[in-house]
Amino acid sequence: MSVRQSFVTPAEILGLRPLGKSLRQCKLALLGDASAPPSRWGPSSLRILKPWVSVPTWLGHTRADRRVIVYNLPNRTPQPRDRGYSVRVTDCRDFRGRRLTYDGHVGTDFALPPGTRLCAAAPGIVRGVVLEMQRGGRKVYVDHGDGLLTTYSHLSRALVEPGQRLARGEVLGLSGMSGVDGILMGPLLAPHLHFNAVLDGLPVDPWAAPGETSMWLEPNAPTPWRGPTDADVPAPTWDAAAVEAALSVCADDALAARLRALPDPADRGFALAIEQVFRPFLFPAPLRLTARPTPRAPRLSLPLHPEDFDGTVMLDAVGPALLRAFAGG
């Protein structure tokens, strides 16, 4: 199957613009600094390299059945917060109790040829477009109100700006493999969208384990949005006292001061939630940023375009038939 792909340069795909800033951030991921421990790697990290998937994806191929491959799922096993980001496969389980994940992984990876359209999973407001090679490359942050945020990482190109309102399913960027991961692992690691769901300021797995409510509109079987225009964004629900409590225990005093200086409480709560997702080592424990827990509810669509995909398939569910499922791009 061929998806609609936009041309993106190698520098865009890997996030190498601007070059100096990108290389400094890659060094930070590998070596750490006074505020961030280095990433942790080991022989078990080789388990996330699946060239039988990654090479066809880099070449622009997708499955003939129009299902996108879920390459990694969120890890449900809590990790030590005072250590660096772990790319090891040692202490991890996904929502099914299987190991389609790795230790430090808190999002869902969708394997996509570079230049594939990415879409808003729910109506929202763009809160940030950033390049952080040490943590996900080029990223777009979207606030959906009522405690829910989503992040879109490893983009080659963002097509939105902060403050922009998005309808459900509206295109927000193009996929790539920006970040230190793509530079170090190259064609052995599939280019992908790393998608985070965040509820009340904490990472949450949108896939439902037994007894849970799925956060996908189609329970554990997400599809791209094909319905009428859906652009209603609920109000944010950050709690000023909870936000201040989290800032008071943040290990980075300069960061806490910058966030306190933000004049808009909604911006302050959102920015703090993002820090808890991508730099959890700055906080002694996961801290909810709302006055009360927001119940899990089906609010998310598959963040891909309906002209390109119909649904998903788990990588570990397709086995040896995987290569036969690819069609020319």
C-alpha positions as a printed NumPy array, in Angstrom:
array([[  0.   ,   0.   ,   0.   ],
       [  1.202,   3.519,  -0.727],
       [  0.46 ,   6.343,   1.683],
       [  0.613,   9.971,   0.73 ],
       [  4.121,  11.091,   1.656],
       [  5.574,  14.57 ,   1.411],
       [  9.205,  14.97 ,   0.423],
       [ 11.385,  15.628,   3.455],
       [ 15.147,  15.983,   3.397],
       [ 17.5  ,  13.713,   5.384],
       [ 18.349,  16.68 ,   7.626],
       [ 14.649,  17.173,   8.396],
       [ 14.023,  13.479,   8.972],
       [ 16.842,  13.22 ,  11.525],
       [ 16.304,  16.671,  13.088],
       [ 19.698,  18.059,  12.101],
       [ 18.543,  21.651,  11.609],
       [ 19.985,  23.685,  13.244],
       [ 23.04 ,  21.416,  13.255],
       [ 24.917,  22.878,  16.243],
       [ 21.931,  22.811,  18.578],
       [ 20.987,  19.304,  17.481],
       [ 24.446,  17.876,  18.107],
       [ 24.665,  19.51 ,  21.544],
       [ 21.344,  17.949,  22.508],
       [ 22.495,  14.522,  21.28 ],
       [ 25.578,  14.846,  23.477],
       [ 23.325,  15.645,  26.439],
       [ 21.342,  12.448,  25.846],
       [ 24.506,  10.351,  25.829],
       [ 26.505,  12.015,  28.596],
       [ 23.963,  13.896,  30.709],
       [ 24.755,  17.071,  32.659],
       [ 24.218,  18.53 ,  36.123],
       [ 20.419,  18.36 ,  35.773],
       [ 19.933,  15.282,  33.573],
       [ 21.476,  11.819,  33.965],
       [ 22.715,  10.092,  30.795],
       [ 20.5  ,   7.632,  28.963],
       [ 21.016,   3.971,  29.855],
       [ 21.759,   1.394,  27.166],
       [ 22.761,  -2.269,  27.246],
       [ 22.804,  -5.483,  25.221],
       [ 19.045,  -5.866,  25.773],
       [ 18.543,  -2.587,  23.858],
       [ 19.184,  -4.57 ,  20.673],
       [ 15.707,  -6.08 ,  21.068],
       [ 14.072,  -2.882,  19.843],
       [ 15.983,  -3.082,  16.554],
       [ 13.802,  -4.937,  14.055],
       [ 15.316,  -4.48 ,  10.576],
       [ 12.66 ,  -6.703,   8.951],
       [ 10.219,  -3.896,   9.857],
       [ 12.456,  -0.859,   9.809],
       [ 14.092,  -1.283,   6.399],
       [ 10.806,  -1.61 ,   4.421],
       [  9.397,   1.326,   6.413],
       [ 12.411,   3.522,   5.652],
       [ 11.917,   2.608,   1.983],
       [  8.341,   3.894,   2.087],
       [  6.45 ,   0.609,   2.309],
       [  3.335,   0.044,   4.435],
       [  1.029,  -2.916,   4.927],
       [ -1.367,  -3.833,   2.143],
       [ -4.244,  -4.107,   4.633],
       [ -3.915,  -0.374,   5.537],
       [ -3.074,  -1.129,   9.168],
       [ -0.187,   0.734,  10.781],
       [  2.273,  -1.356,  12.787],
       [  2.398,  -0.628,  16.525],
       [  6.152,  -0.939,  17.047],
       [  6.25 ,  -0.3  ,  20.82 ],
       [  3.651,   0.179,  23.564],
       [  3.875,   2.065,  26.888],
       [  5.664,   0.229,  29.699],
       [  3.291,  -0.44 ,  32.609],
       [  6.122,  -1.253,  35.087],
       [  7.119,   1.814,  37.188],
       [ 10.784,   2.747,  36.775],
       [ 13.214,   4.403,  39.227],
       [ 12.809,   8.15 ,  38.803],
       [ 16.334,   9.162,  39.816],
       [ 18.01 ,   7.388,  36.887],
       [ 18.422,   8.305,  33.257],
       [ 16.088,   7.333,  30.457],
       [ 16.461,   3.58 ,  29.95 ],
       [ 16.448,   2.006,  26.5  ],
       [ 17.001,  -1.429,  28.054],
       [ 14.494,  -4.263,  27.827],
       [ 14.682,  -5.681,  31.343],
       [ 11.794,  -4.632,  33.587],
       [  8.847,  -3.934,  31.325],
       [  5.352,  -5.11 ,  30.469],
       [  2.773,  -3.613,  28.113],
       [ -0.977,  -3.455,  28.816],
       [ -1.369,  -7.092,  27.74 ],
       [  1.396,  -8.331,  30.048],
       [  3.717,  -8.83 ,  27.065],
       [  7.013,  -7.121,  26.17 ],
       [  6.267,  -4.982,  23.132],
       [  7.977,  -2.109,  24.966],
       [ 11.16 ,  -1.224,  26.844],
       [ 12.008,   0.056,  30.312],
       [ 11.743,   3.822,  29.814],
       [  8.978,   3.851,  27.207],
       [  5.795,   5.725,  28.164],
       [  4.228,   6.225,  24.709],
       [  3.01 ,   4.303,  21.655],
       [  5.213,   4.017,  18.556],
       [  3.543,   3.79 ,  15.145],
       [  5.973,   2.715,  12.374],
       [  5.617,   5.186,   9.491],
       [  7.565,   6.092,   6.342],
       [  9.14 ,   9.563,   6.704],
       [  6.859,  12.31 ,   5.452],
       [  3.592,  10.603,   6.478],
       [  0.813,  12.95 ,   7.608],
       [  0.176,  13.119,  11.357],
       [ -3.15 ,  14.31 ,  12.749],
       [ -4.561,  15.63 ,  16.012],
       [ -5.973,  12.764,  18.085],
       [ -8.67 ,  15.064,  19.524],
       [ -9.65 ,  18.731,  19.175],
       [ -7.157,  20.941,  20.958],
       [ -4.824,  23.925,  21.098],
       [ -1.163,  23.706,  20.106],
       [  0.905,  24.578,  23.19 ],
       [  4.383,  23.979,  21.863],
       [  6.558,  23.113,  18.866],
       [ 10.068,  22.229,  20.035],
       [ 13.266,  20.453,  19.028],
       [ 14.801,  18.32 ,  21.778],
       [ 17.092,  15.748,  20.195],
       [ 17.748,  14.172,  23.61 ],
       [ 14.018,  13.609,  24.23 ],
       [ 11.999,  12.788,  21.126],
       [ 13.422,  15.145,  18.504],
       [ 10.987,  17.572,  16.896],
       [  7.732,  17.562,  18.861],
       [  4.275,  19.097,  18.85 ],
       [  2.321,  19.438,  22.116],
       [ -1.483,  19.694,  22.048],
       [ -3.785,  20.596,  24.959],
       [ -7.244,  18.983,  24.693],
       [ -8.648,  20.478,  27.9  ],
       [-10.198,  18.641,  30.843],
       [ -6.826,  17.284,  31.948],
       [ -5.833,  15.647,  28.632],
       [ -2.696,  16.397,  26.583],
       [ -1.036,  14.616,  23.697],
       [  2.493,  14.846,  22.325],
       [  3.797,  13.892,  18.867],
       [  7.534,  13.141,  18.656],
       [ 10.238,  12.359,  16.054],
       [  8.632,  14.66 ,  13.478],
       [ 10.531,  15.718,  10.375],
       [  8.408,  18.839,  10.032],
       [  5.772,  20.603,  12.136],
       [  2.935,  22.245,  10.201],
       [  1.349,  24.148,  13.092],
       [  2.273,  26.974,  15.456],
       [  1.728,  27.544,  19.193],
       [ -1.725,  28.926,  19.906],
       [ -3.294,  27.347,  16.827],
       [ -6.623,  25.561,  17.354],
       [ -6.951,  22.112,  15.797],
       [-10.004,  20.073,  14.949],
       [ -9.919,  16.328,  15.521],
       [ -8.041,  14.733,  12.625],
       [ -6.452,  17.969,  11.399],
       [ -2.928,  17.544,  10.015],
       [ -0.268,  18.905,  12.389],
       [  3.024,  17.6  ,  10.994],
       [  4.99 ,  15.048,   8.997],
       [  6.6  ,  11.956,  10.467],
       [ 10.328,  11.354,  10.583],
       [ 12.961,   9.947,  12.914],
       [ 14.342,  13.103,  14.512],
       [ 16.22 ,  12.629,  17.743],
       [ 19.323,  10.877,  18.989],
       [ 17.595,   7.508,  18.42 ],
       [ 17.473,   7.954,  14.654],
       [ 21.052,   9.204,  14.43 ],
       [ 22.515,   6.337,  16.469],
       [ 20.383,   3.453,  15.188],
       [ 19.646,   4.546,  11.629],
       [ 17.941,   1.976,   9.393],
       [ 17.879,  -0.676,  12.144],
       [ 15.181,   1.281,  14.007],
       [ 11.88 ,   1.927,  12.25 ],
       [ 10.984,   5.572,  11.625],
       [  7.927,   6.201,  13.743],
       [  5.584,   8.557,  15.512],
       [  6.058,   8.395,  19.274],
       [  2.641,   9.34 ,  20.664],
       [  2.097,  10.25 ,  24.329],
       [ -1.209,  10.64 ,  26.131],
       [ -1.031,  12.623,  29.38 ],
       [ -3.885,  12.844,  31.884],
       [ -3.856,  15.243,  34.873],
       [ -0.157,  15.907,  34.224],
       [  0.893,  12.237,  34.249],
       [  1.692,   9.859,  31.383],
       [ -1.181,   7.459,  30.779],
       [ -1.494,   4.395,  28.572],
       [ -4.513,   4.907,  26.271],
       [ -4.698,   1.146,  25.667],
       [ -6.904,  -0.608,  28.222],
       [ -5.835,  -3.546,  30.321],
       [ -8.642,  -5.868,  31.528],
       [-11.042,  -3.893,  33.727],
       [ -9.89 ,  -0.487,  32.412],
       [-11.585,   1.975,  30.073],
       [ -9.828,   2.445,  26.755],
       [ -9.06 ,   6.058,  25.879],
       [ -9.46 ,   5.332,  22.151],
       [-12.877,   6.108,  20.668],
       [-12.89 ,   2.527,  19.358],
       [-11.791,   0.516,  22.439],
       [ -8.228,  -0.769,  21.831],
       [ -8.842,  -0.615,  18.063],
       [ -8.19 ,   3.035,  17.124],
       [ -8.99 ,   4.326,  13.656],
       [ -8.395,   7.706,  12.   ],
       [-11.187,  10.246,  12.397],
       [-13.712,  10.162,   9.542],
       [-16.613,  11.885,  11.252],
       [-17.924,  15.449,  11.066],
       [-15.842,  18.397,  12.216],
       [-15.081,  18.061,  15.922],
       [-13.391,  21.199,  17.251],
       [-14.841,  21.761,  20.742],
       [-12.021,  22.034,  23.32 ],
       [-13.004,  21.793,  27.011],
       [-11.468,  24.229,  29.5  ],
       [ -8.173,  23.271,  31.193],
       [ -8.49 ,  21.919,  34.728],
       [ -5.059,  22.59 ,  36.271],
       [ -5.172,  23.227,  40.01 ],
       [ -2.989,  26.121,  41.203],
       [ -2.213,  24.468,  44.554],
       [ -1.252,  21.155,  42.918],
       [  0.945,  22.928,  40.379],
       [  2.727,  24.887,  43.11 ],
       [  3.214,  21.712,  45.161],
       [  4.95 ,  20.084,  42.202],
       [  7.095,  23.156,  41.531],
       [  8.18 ,  23.219,  45.177],
       [  9.771,  19.752,  44.889],
       [ 11.255,  20.18 ,  41.398],
       [ 14.994,  19.45 ,  41.509],
       [ 15.754,  22.145,  38.928],
       [ 15.321,  25.497,  40.696],
       [ 15.877,  27.499,  37.511],
       [ 13.159,  25.563,  35.713],
       [ 10.739,  26.019,  38.608],
       [ 11.407,  29.762,  38.557],
       [ 10.777,  29.979,  34.805],
       [  7.489,  28.131,  35.109],
       [  6.339,  30.269,  38.052],
       [  7.009,  33.348,  35.915],
       [  4.535,  32.239,  33.22 ],
       [  1.573,  34.637,  33.523],
       [ -1.077,  32.215,  32.252],
       [ -1.921,  29.439,  34.765],
       [ -2.942,  27.186,  31.854],
       [  0.516,  27.583,  30.29 ],
       [  2.134,  26.918,  33.676],
       [  0.192,  23.708,  34.262],
       [  0.759,  22.466,  30.74 ],
       [  4.505,  23.18 ,  30.804],
       [  4.88 ,  21.407,  34.133],
       [  3.   ,  18.362,  32.822],
       [  5.386,  18.166,  29.875],
       [  8.385,  18.272,  32.226],
       [  6.95 ,  15.399,  34.267],
       [  6.612,  13.326,  31.089],
       [ 10.01 ,  13.993,  29.53 ],
       [ 12.122,  14.701,  32.633],
       [ 10.578,  12.615,  35.429],
       [ 13.919,  12.457,  37.238],
       [ 13.33 ,  16.064,  38.371],
       [ 10.439,  15.004,  40.617],
       [ 10.48 ,  12.58 ,  43.573],
       [  7.143,  10.996,  42.631],
       [  4.406,  11.253,  39.983],
       [  2.36 ,  14.325,  40.911],
       [ -1.202,  14.917,  39.73 ],
       [ -1.715,  18.542,  38.675],
       [ -5.493,  18.652,  39.01 ],
       [ -7.655,  18.909,  42.122],
       [ -9.201,  15.483,  41.506],
       [ -8.493,  12.602,  39.128],
       [-10.011,  12.848,  35.668],
       [-11.653,   9.525,  34.77 ],
       [-10.324,   7.636,  31.777],
       [-12.733,   8.11 ,  28.875],
       [-12.754,   7.346,  25.127],
       [-11.492,  10.622,  23.66 ],
       [ -8.695,   9.76 ,  21.197],
       [ -8.595,   8.879,  17.512],
       [ -5.673,   7.232,  15.73 ],
       [ -3.418,  10.233,  14.941],
       [ -3.113,   9.383,  11.238],
       [ -4.954,  10.397,   8.08 ],
       [ -7.954,   8.297,   6.917],
       [ -6.633,   8.333,   3.356],
       [ -3.52 ,   6.509,   4.562],
       [ -4.613,   4.002,   7.219],
       [ -7.682,   2.196,   8.535],
       [ -6.405,   0.805,  11.851],
       [ -3.537,  -0.829,  13.729],
       [ -1.793,  -4.171,  14.119],
       [  0.564,  -5.126,  16.963],
       [  4.038,  -6.029,  15.745],
       [  4.195,  -9.169,  17.875],
       [  0.85 , -10.363,  16.484],
       [  1.911, -10.66 ,  12.839],
       [  4.985, -12.894,  13.153],
       [  6.703, -14.302,  10.039],
       [  3.888, -13.109,   7.763],
       [  4.976,  -9.497,   8.33 ],
       [  7.211,  -9.16 ,   5.272],
       [  4.563, -10.641,   2.98 ],
       [  2.115,  -8.004,   4.251],
       [  4.163,  -5.112,   2.848],
       [  3.268,  -3.783,  -0.588],
       [  5.242,  -1.448,  -2.818],
       [  5.172,   2.215,  -1.735]])
